[in-house]
Amino acid sequence: MPRKKRKVNKTKKKSVVKRDIFPAVNVNTLFDFAPDAYFIYDLDGIIRNVNNVMCDITGYKQNELIGVSLLKMEQLLPTGISKFAEILQNSAYGNSTGPTQVLLNVKNGKSITVEINTYPLPKESIVLAIARDVTEKNREVEDIKGLASFTIENPQPSMRIGRNGTLLYANASSTPLRIYWNIAIGGIVPKEWREIVSSVLDSGIRENVECELDGQVFSFVIVPVANSYVNLYGRNITYYRKAQDRLQSAYTELKDTQTKLIQAEKMNVVGGLASGIAHEVKNPLAIILQGIDFLYSHIEAGDRNVVATLDCMKDAVERADGIIKELLDFSSLATMEMKAENINSVLEESLSLVKHQLDKFHVKVTRNFSKEIPQIAMDKNRLEQVFVNLFMNSINAMPNGGELTIQTVSETKDSKPIKSIYDHEEVFEIGDSRIIVSIEDTGSGIPPDVLDKIFDPFFTTRRAKGGTGLGLSIVRNIIDAHNGRIDIRNKKDTGVISTLTFEA
């Protein structure tokens, strides 16, 4: 018997379980724990509610803020009352306001800046305001602005140059250099600077460069950056360089004074020694000369060998006597006869005394005598001795001929520095007058290693030719006795220049 089929209901109802995916949230909880300060006020400006953050940043409690008019909170809004009046007006028309910064005087006595956004809720006739403390943010922004303006406001030059030599940036203090280069920002710097930029970028090593612009000296540090451009940081070192020059000048003057003091002391010692020796030797030499004269009168005239021997003896004794006289001149000058004389005339007479030597060695004399030379007090014979000695030194330095140039000038110091042939430092006050004599030759010059010894007594490079080394020592003594100065140095090209200065 066929089985009866069971009817099956294919539409089975499923049980539905209702679940709350998002639990109910208390709006006040969100309001209180929001990260920013929230407060609500009505269209009259009366505060209706504030959250905890608002209380935290202002220092006031809720009961001190709720119910208070924003337009009457001068203690909280010292400068923001007018801004809130504006915001209230916009709120009345249902308009939101964007970020507005307002200064708040918080309860602890400090001031903070808050940024406020407002959102009107017209149906409820209230306005939601969100405030955020931006005091620290503003400070950071100001710091960044200050750093950004540091280069612009830097009183020293700052520049940026690209690898191809393009001037990418230059602050106002770089103007002198840009004018010197004759370029604007975006222009190409000169070739020598392009080469420096390329060298620094290739090596990756910073470099220091100095340059002078219209009397101002600048020092630049060139720093490579990212292998594509360099930054130039300049510094005006004009004052430093001038101070350095003054220090070097003072040091040189101090060393010169020290050398003169040592030389003076040495001369005093040697002078005393020379004087004692000269007096001890002079008398025996006189007796020897007397003996030679006696022998001349007691020998037979035909005995030529004896006569020749006596002649040699007499020449040697007279030469020794001449050296003794030089020693006495060196050790102490005899009383000088000072008279007013024209130094040009003394130079001419001194030249006449060496005319034979000038002609013998084919030395040409050039005279550049100033016609307006005042007379000065001098011992004429002593100064002739000085000039003859200097002339002979020059002649001996030109055995194959040359030129001897003699120049005289007269100067009076005014408010401007005097540029003269005499460049040695000295005390020369405004209103003072002086006469300068320079004697130049075209000889071989003085070896540099002996230049500082030429005034030392008994020092000579011509001892094999009969030099005693007392000539220049005596010259200096005579010049000192005239309150003058003498300076002897090699010229830049060839030869020697002797410069003598006398007070007029």
Buried (B, 14 or more C-beta within 10 A) or exposed (E): EEEEEEEEEEEEEEEEEEEEEEEEEEEEEEBBEBEBBBBBBBBEBBBBBBBBBBBEBBBBEBEBBBEBEBBEBEEBBEEBBEBBEEBBEBBBEEEEBEEBEBBBBBBEEEEBBBBBBBEBEEEEEBBBBBBBBBBEEBEEEEEEEEEEEEBEEBEBBBBBBBBEBBBBBBBEBBEBBBEBBEBEEEEBBEEEBBEBBBBBBEEEEEBEBEBEBEEBBBBBBBBBEEEEBBBBBBBBBEEEBEEEEEEEEEEEEEEEEEEEEEBEEEBEEBBEEBBEEBEEBBEEBEEBBEEBEEBBEEEEEEEEEBBEBBEEBBEEBEEBBEBBEBBBBBBEBEEBEBEEBBBBEBBBEBBEBBEEBBEEBEBEEEEEBBEEBEEBBBBBEBBBBBBBBBBBBBBBBBEEEBBBBBBBBBBEBEEEEEEEEBEEEEEBEEEEBBBBBBBBBBBBBBEEEEEEBBBBBBBBEEEEEEBBBBBBBBBBBBBBBBEBBBBBBBEEEEBBBBBBBBBB
